[in-house]
Amino acid sequence: MIVTSAPWHSLRMRYLFDERLERSRGGEQLLSASQQLGVVPRADLDIEVWNPGDDVSHYKRAEMGDFVISLRSFQGGLEKANASGILSPAYTVLRPRDPSYTQFYRWYLKSPPFVAALDAMTTGIRQGKTVQWKDCREIHLPFPPISRACAIADFLDRECERVSLLKESVGQVVSLAREQARCSLEAELSDDRSAFGGVKLGWYCDVLSGYAFASNLFLGQGEGVRLLRGVNVGVHCLRWEDVAEWPLGGGTQYARWQLAPGDLVLGLDRPWINAGLRLAEVQEEDLPALLLQRVARLRGEETLLNGYIAACLDSDRFRSDLAADMTGISVPHISSAQVASFRVPRPPVARQEVVVETRKRTLDSIAKLEHQIAKTTTCLDEYRTSLITEAVTGQLDVTEASEGLMDERLHAAAEGRLGELAG
């Protein structure tokens, strides 16, 4: 790594930016600030957002290339406007005095040094409010020669894009593994359907809906017995970060909804997410726990193994059969009755055990792969952050950073050995 002392001038923000106070002229597109995407047209965001109604005359105007102080700027810096339009009056819009520096400041105003300076400057001021221009206008920013500023911006555009492409490539490994596992499972179940036909799941499996425990009686963690809610059901796992509990006692009143090791639990609200079906097996460490409404418990008989039931529910057939009958628009929902009516093959137990064991090995393999990919992604994110800091502060002279050096650093980061290289 090549380090330079970077003898640049610095200027207060008030000498580099002016607050834009223009209001809506009518007919402009609505913009939203995103820490990942910058300031973009609200219509481009795949999220539900509040609609301001017809009167937007008090909304602030932003031009492409402006910078916006958002509600989360003290955490993620300032966002560059990638389109022109209007923003909520809660935001502050800044116009660069010299647009030729816009790309450099796009990187600097999102860098850890600036975010730390902004946080330090505004601590005790925010109290839940957005950061104001008057709070940060005295912060000093580096002001390198324009040729160096442009070189840094071009360098970071190129190198951070390489990081993003590598992350995308690494993520595709998991997607490919999941697709291969899905095809293998579908082939196994297709053979079983051809050989053994199908029966309604509810004939050989007890499908139970959770009980409507009164939410006003919920207790905090450690004060009662855990309630297994929809929020706790993930894809192939249970998550207990968000816990609600029920008062101890009550005798056998709730015995029917007590969970046991090996039970399958299925989230009935929004059952499918990007990672797959929200279906998990209850383990000893999850107990004791009671089943709450909007979650189903499945417990197979001796001739229909829980593991085989899980394989059938993970199949494309289950999703295609139930998708057409899902209720709810904002929160898609399936019912326990629909689950019980789903037809599954019922081959001999020995055959079911083969499918269950194959599926278990595959899921274990994918879980290990996901863990490794997550570590790699974290390393690449950390590398990207450190690279931005080095470049915008002059620690790294981008004019002397060779392609070979950057290749070596990128691959060292992906392998988690960037520290060795730095040493």
N, C-alpha and C positions, 0 to 999 in steps of 0.2 A: 504494500500500500504506500503510495506517495503522499506525503503530508507537506502542506505549505503553510506558512504563517498567515497568509491572506491579509495583507495590509490594506484592507478596504476601508473606505469611509463608512460611517453610519449616520443615519438621519432619523429623526422622530417621525412617527407615522403621519403626523399632521402636515409634514412637508412633502409627503408622498401621495396622500389621498385627500379627497374632499368628500364630505357627506353629500349624497344626492338626495334632494328633498322634493323632487318632482312627484306629483300624484298622477293617478290614472287619467288618461285622456279619453278613455272609452274605447272598447273594442280590442284591447290587448289580451293576449293569452295569459292564463294564470300560471305562475311559477311556484315551485317548491324547492326547499333546500334539503339536500341529502349529503351526508358525510361521505358516502361512497361515490356519488355521481356528480356532486356539485349542485349548482342551481339549474334545474331543468324544467321543461314544461310539465305541469302537474299531470297532464293526460298521458305522459310517457311512463309514469310510475305505476307499477302493478300493485297498488294498494288502495284501500278505501280512505278517502280524505274528506274532511268537512268542506261543504260547499258554502261559499260566502253569501250566496243569494244574488239578487240583481244589482244592488248598490255596492259598487267597488270604488267609488269616487275617492275614498280615503286610503285606498291601497297605494303602496309606493312603487314607483317605476324603477326598473333595473334594465340596463343596457348590456348586451353581450360584452364580456370583458370586465365588468364591474366585480366587486367583491362584496359578500354579504356576511354580516355578523348575525348568526342564527341563535336559536335558543340553546344549542349545545356547543357553541364555539369555544367555551372554556375547556371542553373535553377534546374537540377535534379540529380546532382552528377555524379559519374563515373559508367560505366556499366561493369559488369563482362562478360567475354567471356564464353558462354555455348557451344561453338564448336570451332574447329580450322579451320583456313582459312586465307583469305586476306581481308584487309580493304582499303578504300580510303586513300591516303597519307595525307589527311586533318586531319586524326585522329592521336592521340598519344597512343601508346600501352605501358603498364607498366607490367613488370614481377615481381611478388612477390618474395622477397628473401627467405621467409619461407612459402611454400605452405600450411603448417598446419594452418596458420592464414587466409587463403583465405575466408572461409565461414564467419568469423567474419567481415572482412573488406567488404565483399559483402553487409552487412547490414550497417556498419558504413559509407561507402563512398556514401551511398544514403540517409543518415540521415539528418534531418534539421540542426544540429550543424555543420556538415561538409559542407553542401551546403552554409550555411551562411558564414563560414570561407573562402570558395573558392570564393564566390561572393565579400567579403570584400577585399580579397587579389588581385583580378584581376580587380576591378573597376578602370576604367581609362586606363586599358591595352587593353581590348578586342577590342573596337571600331569596332565591327562587325566581328572580327576574332575569331577563335577557341582558347580556353585556351591552353597554352603551358606548357610543363613539367617545364620549368624554372620559370614559374609564380607561381607554387604551391608546388614546391619541399621542401620549407622551412616550410610548414604548419605542425604543431604538431598533431600527432594522438595518441590516447590512446594505450597502449601496455600492456594489462592485462596478467596474467599468462595464459599459453596455456589451462589449464583445465577450467578456467573461460571463456576464449574466445570461446571454443567449446560449453560450457554450454549455453552461450548467443545465439550463432548461432542456436543451436538445439531448444532453447526456442522460438526464433523468427520464425523459420521455422514452428514450431507446432502452435503457437498462431496466426500468420498471415494467415496460411492456414485455421484456424477456422473462422477468420474474412471473408475470401474470400468465404468460403462455406455458411456462414450465409447470405452474400450479394446475392449470387446466389439463395439461397432459397427464400429470400425476393423478388427478381426480378421475380421469377416464379409465385408469386401471381398475379402480373399484367398480365403476359402472359396467365395465366389461365382465368382471368377475360375477357381479350380480346377475347380469343377463345370461351368462353361461349357466349359473345355478338355476335360474328361472326356467330355461329351456330344458334342462335335465329333469327338474321336478315335473314339468308339464308332460314330458315323455313317459315318466314312471306312472303318473296318475292316469294318463290316457290308456296305457296298457291295462291298468287295473279296471278302468271303466269298461273297456272292451271285453275283458275276461269275466268280470263279476257284476256288471250292471251298476245300479245305484239304489240307495235307500235314503229316506229322509233322515237327516242327522238327528233330529229329536227322538227318533225311535230307539236309538242306542246311546244317546248322550243326554244328560240332564243339562238343559240350557236355562239358566236362572238370571233374571234381571235383578239389579241391585235395589236395595230398599231406600225409600225417600226419607233418610234421616234429616231431621229439622236443622237447617243451617244455623239458626240462632242459638243452638245448644253446642255448636262445635267448640272444641277446646284446642289450645295450643300444643305444640310438640312436647311429649313427656308427661302430659296430664291425663291421658286416657288410653284407649286402644285406637290404633290407626284406622282411618277410613280409606279404602282404596277408591280413589276418584278417577275420572277420566284423565285429569292432568297427570296422573301418576303412570298411565299406561303408554309406553313407548313402543317402538318396533323391536320386538324380541327381547324387551327388557322392561323392568319396572323402575321408576325414578321417584325418589322420595325427597327431592329438594323442597317441594311445597307440600307441607303436611297439615292435615286437619285430623282431629281425634274426637272420639265419642266417650262420654263418661263411662267409667267401669261400672259393672253391676248389671242389673236387669235380668239376672237368672238366665233362663233359656229363651227369653223373648226374641232374641236376635240370632239364635243358634243356626237358623237356616242360612244366614248370610255370612257365617264364619268361613273364611277361606282355609284351604288345606294345601300342603305341599303337592305340587304336580298339577294343581288346577290351572286351567287356561282362563285368561281374562281378556276381554275384547272391548275396546272403546267403541261405543255405539254412536257417539257424536264425532263427526269428521273421522270416520274409521280409517281412511286412506290419506296418508301424507306423502310427501316426495320420497321419503325413505322406504315406504311400503305400508303394510297393514299394521295398525296398532294392536298387536296381539302379543301376549307374553305369558310365560309360565311362572307360576308362583313358586318361590324358593323358601326354604326354612327361614332364612334371614329376613324375609318379608313379613313374617308372622309374629304375633297375632294381628289380624286385620279383618275388617268387616267390609262387605261389598256395598258400595253406594250406587244409587240410581244412575242411569246412562252408561253403566258398565255391565257387561254380561259375564257370567261365570259358566264355563263349560267343563263337564266332568263325565268322561266316557265310561261305558260299561266294560267288562272284561274282554268282550269280543271286538271292541273298537278303542284302540289305544289313543290316549290324549296326543301323543306325538304325531300320530297319523292324522288325527283331526286337524292339528295345527298345519300339517302339510297341505291338506285339502283346502283349508281356509286361506292359505297363502297363495293359492293357485289363481290363474287368470279366470277360470270358470266361476269361482266364487264372486269375484269382482264384477264380471260381466252379467251374472245372473241377478245380483242385487242392485247394481248401479241404476238400472232403469226404474226401480221402485224406491229409491232413496227419497226421503222427505226433507224439507227444509231447503232454503236457498242460501242464506249466509252461513249456516252451519248444517251441512248434510248429515242426515241421521238414518240409521237402520235400526230395526227392532229385533228383540230376541226371537219373536215369532218367525221373522224372515230367516234368521240364522238357523232355527230349528227345522225349517222347511227345505233348506238347501240339501240337495241330493249328493251323497258321497258314495264311492265304492266301499265294499266291506270284504276285502280279501281275507284269507286265513291270517291269524295273528303272526305266524312266522314271516309271511310276506310283508305285513305291516312293519314288523321290526326291521326288515332290510331297508325299507323306505325311510323309517325314522332315523336309523343309524347313518344312512347316507346324507340325509338332510342335516343332521347334527354336525357331522364332519365338515360339511360345506359351510355352514353358518360359522363354525369355529374358525375356519380358515379365512373367511371374509372378515370376521371380527379382528383377527390378528392383522390382516392387511389394512383395514380401516385405521387401526391404532398406529401403524407405521406411517400411513399416509398423513394422518393428523399431525404426527411429529414432524414430518417433512414440511407440511404446510406452515406449521408454526415457525420452523426454522427459516423458511423463505420469507414469511411476514416480518420476522425480526431483522433479516438481512435487508429487506427493502427499507425498513424504517431507519436502520443505521446508515444505509447508503445515502438516503435523502439528507440526513443530518451531516454526514461527511461532505457531501457536495455543496450544500447551500451555505455551510460555514467555512468552506475553504480548506477543511482538513484533508480533503482529497482534491488534488489538482486534476481536474477532468481533462485538461488538454494533454496530459502526459499519461493518462490511464489507458494502456494498450488494450486491444481486443483480447489478447491472450490472457492478460491479468484479470479482466472482467469475466472471461469464461471460467478461469480457475476459481475465482471467488464465488461465482454463481453455483458451480457444482459442489464446491466445498460447503456452501450454505445448505444445499439440498441434502447433503450427507451428514449434516450436523457437525462439521469439523472446521467451521470458519474460524473459531478461536485458535486452533492449531496453526492455521495459515497466518493469522495475525501475529502469533507468537514467533 
